Amino acid sequence: MSTSLLYQLLQAESTERSIRSIRYQTQVARFQIQRHLQDFDFSQSKVDQQLIH
């Protein structure tokens, strides 16, 4: 097996573990919905949108 193939497999495994970890942590925190920054209403907040983007 080539080194680059092994590297790609390890990267894929690491990414999958990270995704599973985030899913698990979200479930444990009992977040009922996922929220995205693009949906945030900056007009109702003191947060400067230019600092975020």
C-alpha positions in Angstrom: 0.0 0.0 0.0 1.4 3.4 -0.9 2.2 6.0 1.6 -0.1 8.6 0.0 -3.0 6.2 0.1 -2.4 5.5 3.8 -2.2 9.2 4.5 -5.5 9.8 2.7 -7.2 6.9 4.7 -5.9 8.4 8.0 -7.1 11.8 7.0 -10.6 10.4 6.2 -10.7 8.5 9.5 -9.7 11.6 11.4 -12.3 13.7 9.7 -15.0 11.1 10.3 -14.1 11.0 14.0 -14.3 14.7 14.3 -17.7 14.8 12.6 -19.0 12.1 14.9 -17.6 13.9 18.0 -19.4 17.1 17.0 -22.7 15.3 16.5 -22.4 13.5 19.8 -21.5 16.7 21.7 -24.5 18.5 20.0 -26.8 15.7 21.1 -25.5 15.7 24.7 -25.9 19.5 24.9 -29.5 18.9 23.8 -29.5 21.5 21.1 -32.8 21.1 19.4 -31.9 22.8 16.2 -28.7 23.7 14.3 -28.1 27.4 13.8 -25.9 28.9 11.2 -24.0 32.2 11.2 -25.6 33.1 7.9 -29.0 33.1 9.6 -27.9 35.3 12.5 -29.8 38.7 12.7 -27.1 41.2 13.2 -29.6 44.1 13.4 -30.9 42.7 16.7 -27.4 42.4 18.2 -24.5 44.6 19.3 -22.1 42.3 17.3 -20.4 44.1 14.4 -21.1 41.9 11.3 -17.9 43.2 9.6 -15.8 41.7 12.4 -17.4 38.3 11.9 -17.1 38.0 8.1 
